[in-house]
């Protein structure tokens, strides 16, 4: 029996692996040929998604029908109003379901890869988007058809209409984006600040199209149809009212899932409802565990990459916990005790998953959910869906007012200093151990020593990642695209050197890359934030870092009226040559620029960029920011021996105005790192500069190819690792 069970498990695993590999091969084969990257291509196709507004234009999914090149079927396009303020222009209206002929410039899927960072390339693979790009200004960018008939085009146009209706009804409503998310599943209008409140209080699931919402819609329609059916002898004699109601409820849930964007939680609930409906129609009973397993199997057959989404684990995990605590009880408790037990099970059981996925969990979640679930599920969501169906202004106003009322206590809870627990991303082994402990603690009353299960949470919540030993340093050159951000860590101190670019007024690398990375690395405060100069690709994320994590000291060469200096206040210190300090046996020295009044006044911001030398266990690493030939010459003239390094981050991303032969000869590094963006518009690194470094025989790494570069400075030779090599994925670079 045991052998047959093991054999069956092996066969099932092999079949699942083979099926996923086959699907992956099919999807990866739908690729943009490398020779067509960065070239203008004329394409004809259909807009198949909701166009999304951003600061400088629109973004949408485009299904290619005809093209002058072998392109993937689905591509993600951005249509910019302009790259610079002096070339700003208006865009034509774009709607889902339209057919256009466009001139586009594409590139293969590529994203920033950092430790514990968001895997953009994996997300593109799951979405079936095998190239990204933008629309080129051209006279032949024309709309060919106002609407292309089709089921999904009709659904997307309907979703777009509902979203536009909410925007018109609540133009200044702070929670209008939440109502849009509840009605049609479009969450992009919810701002980062609001998402932080939801995360701190554990109610993020309520503003997504969750299983609770889908089930509620199905139950309402099932109940209404059953009630009508029972009152018609003609109908009741031909088909049982209960079965008719269940089928109607499933149909309503299916339509709502389509309208809501077909997310994993909605799919899971729909498939489970379908199984229940089928069982009732066939008069069969299905165990809850088999129901969940069947829904899981259907989701993975339809979308093998669903496992890459956090919602997959949280959705199926929450339902599994509900089944676990709801089964095997000999007597039912009162409704209040049952609700409390359910909330306790969800809160406790999902702690390991939340720490692995988001490095935090809410401590006020039970109270916040007790307030928000009834209001959002039974008042806000029905009113929002009601307005989507019947456009009465009163429904939109009531829905917004109800959610505003909900947010009053929720915001108060989120501002409590102990509202949430945050820590570094734990190892999977500790998460598995803690999950087993949680399941033991949730066993029915009478199970011996249930409290011992909680002790298995202690290693998880007390875990901290190892730091460098005294006298050693770990330097991580983060992958922020075309820009620079470096994390320097010693035994007990942390320094950030530059903060990467700002992508728009609402998005920057500080918010999107640095803060999540620091949280996952277990860094709760920075001892120093060093901003080398005011160029956007180095200082663009500084404000977000300053406001998002405690910072003890700020060092920069920024002008006095720069926002970062104004925020830093008394914590600011000018970055000038001669500054030296030591942390945990690691020595730091600023080599450039000179203090004001020493030497000629700089003509470019790059000439005042701060150069920092780090020395640990006799090994040196040189951070050169954006210095160019003039600054390199000045450094050589002051003290060429101070530039000798084992590892060097190349000046100015490898531009042709830097890395002079004399500078290369003086530094003599074993490793050089190029912080560059994939196919960046400056074409860094310059081929001549790359060849110049290559001719020295030094080993070279670049962030666009390897992701974040991690340097370990200590006894022995420096050790370098790249994020892509540490966590290889078959879709990276494909």
PyMOL commands that set and color helices and strands:
alter all, ss='L'
color gray80, all
select helices_A, chain A and resi 2-29+34-36+85-87+120-127+151-169+176-184+192-201+204-207+211-230+233-236+241-259+264-282+288-302+304-308+310-326+335-349+351-358+365-389+393-414+428-441+452-455+458-461+509-520+536-539+542-548+563-571+605-608+629-643+651-654+661-667+687-694+703-706+723-726
alter helices_A, ss='H'
color red, helices_A
select strands_A, chain A and resi 40-47+52-54+57-67+74-80+99-107+132-135+142-145+360-362+420-422+473-477+485-489+494-499+525-526+528-531+550-551+554-556+572-574+580-583+586-592+611-616+619-623+647-649+671-674+699-702+709-713+719-722
alter strands_A, ss='S'
color yellow, strands_A
deselect
rebuild
show_as cartoon
